[in-house]
Amino acid sequence: MKIFFSLLILCSIAFGEYIAWQNDFDKVLMQAKKEQKEILLLLLKKDCIPCKAIFSDIFSDKEVQERVNQKYLPVAVFFEENNSYPIELFYTQKFPAIFFVSKDDESHLKTPLFGNFTKSELLDSL
């Protein structure tokens, strides 16, 4: 998993602007309270092809990167590692999944996105 995140960050840096994904939900929650930003939780599954494609298809877009970085602290976690986020609050069987999470009470701020959503759908939600 660490290799995946390292490659993700390396690829993002190579294209200039990037989203600084983190992988520790609890740490991001504390940071979000300090920085007064909400949380963008990206839930992935290890064997999910669309989960890998989302980074090149959607998160490589400069407008998406700017809006995510402006409003959210992004965290990406794997469903299989359910101890890395509050699974009881953000359970799904559709991947990838994006949850927009309140820094104050971990509630849903907006309707989550599931599966093969488009860049336009994400931008509308941001």
Stockholm file with secondary structure:
# STOCKHOLM 1.0

chainA/1-126         MKIFFSLLILCSIAFGEYIAWQNDFDKVLMQAKKEQKEILLLLLKKDCIPCKAIFSDIFSDKEVQERVNQKYLPVAVFFEENNSYPIELFYTQKFPAIFFVSKDDESHLKTPLFGNFTKSELLDSL
#=GR chainA/1-126 SS CHHHHHHHHHHHHHTSSCCCCBCCHHHHHHHHHHHTCEEEEEEECTTCHHHHHHHHHTTTCHHHHHHHHHHEEEEEEETTCGGGTTTTTSCCSSSSEEEEECTTTCCBSSCCEESSCCHHHHHHHC
#=GC SS_cons         CHHHHHHHHHHHHHTSSCCCCBCCHHHHHHHHHHHTCEEEEEEECTTCHHHHHHHHHTTTCHHHHHHHHHHEEEEEEETTCGGGTTTTTSCCSSSSEEEEECTTTCCBSSCCEESSCCHHHHHHHC
//
